[in-house]
Amino acid sequence: MDTPSAPLTATSVDDPTEPSDRFRATRDRILDASAQVINDRGLRGLTFVSVAEAVKMNTTSITYYFKRKELLAAATLERTIDEMEHSVDIAARQATPEARVDDLLRQVLDQSAQEKLGHRRPLARLSDLRSLNEPLNTDLNARYMAVFRKVVGFFDPGAGRDRNWARTHILLDTLHWCRVWLSQYSIRDYDRVHARMMELYRTGYAQPGAAWAPARLAVPNSDADDKEINRETYLRAATIMMNERGYRGASVERIAGALNLSKGSFYHHLDGKDGLVTDCFDRSYTRISLTQRAAMAQGGSWYDRLTAATAALTEVQFDAGFPLLRVTALSALPQPLRQPILARSDRISQRFAGMMIDGITEGSIRPIDPLIASQCLIASLNSAFDFRLWAANRPDRATAVRLYSEVLAFGMLSDHRHTA
């Protein structure tokens, strides 16, 4: 599907005439409030009551514009995709791949700044799109993929489809993720953020002449003993289900059903769904941490150690047998449960940044901004699970990992070709 489909959401009004300005303005206010709720609480927290309170209306009035909560959620996410497509179309007018990427990044940063200042409406993050029921899920994913293909067109076709799809996936996911970590920066620092991200996009973190030849590391699946094997089985199934369907779509019934077990068995091994999410994050972050430490303990340059950790974790995501839980599941957790997990995520990112700093010091890694580069690396690892089907169609797993990982190692705008 190469062009966006027609709008898939509708109000409860059957009048074929053009909606009035007042109608559109009220509908936009509802969508603004819905976007803020989704960003703060995830799709799980979106209710007619929460939106009605934000716009000072009663719930019956909300249903005048959207018959069901699912339609409100879809309309809110669709508006984000519409804005995204508009930005992509503007950037596509630029003459070169670098100018197009530069323009799109600039628009994302400008939009974030305007939202912070309260000068433009908030846009809902798309992380919960997978939680929508059918056919809304399929329809909105088709809209997103139409935009994705437009971004693929930013790059030189001569580089090959595989390389350009990997470039596009990592470009879009680092842009989505930067909306989260930009909160750590002043708006006045956004120009510098723009320059440092473009530097990474342009040349990557590897020094000229470096090769992609990471040592193989084993990522632990579990540190549990045999008595906890049933619990580990639930964590594995829940992680896969939440990665595929989001928090709301990964019901207890679905998780238990995937294992051909009863709902009662779930509660025998685990304490509720929120506890399950925190357990899944704990397991994922433990595995990442152990992999990082194993890479740091091996010989070679810090570039060698960083690429070993990156390759190992990317392979885990492509294998998909026991993937790492996507950080987007955080949005569904209550704030008190969310903060400790965010703190641990920051420590994971800081450890990658530390590896980069050591590499810069010894000369094996380019003098990039390690804090920004590590956030982009986290984004690429987090979203690699979504690229597992792409990876399955490559000649072998090692080739898929290399094609994907080289985007940040050597730069998505470079003409680097694998020679090792």
Secondary structure, 3 states (H helix, E strand, C coil): CCCCCCCCCCCCCCCCCCCCHHHHHHHHHHHHHHHHHHHHHCHHHCCHHHHHHHHCCCHHHHHHHCCCHHHHHHHHHHHHHHHHHHHHHHHCCCCCHHHHHHHHHHHHHHHHHHHHHCCCCCCCCHHHHHHCCCCHHHHHHHHHHHHHHHHHCCCCHHHCHHHHHHHHHHHHHHHHHHHHHHHHCCHHHHHHHHHHHHHHHHHCCECCCCCCCCCCCCCCCCCCCHHHHHHHHHHHHHHHHHHHHHHHHCCHHHHHHHCCCCHHHHHHHCCHHHHHHHHHHHHHHHHHHHHHHHHHHCCCCHHHHHHHHHHHHHHHHHHCCCCCCCHHHHHHCCHHHHHHHHHHHHHHHHHHHHHHHHHHHHCCECCCCHHHHHHHHHHHHHHHHHHHHHHHCCCCHHHHHHHHHHHHHHCCCCCCCCCC
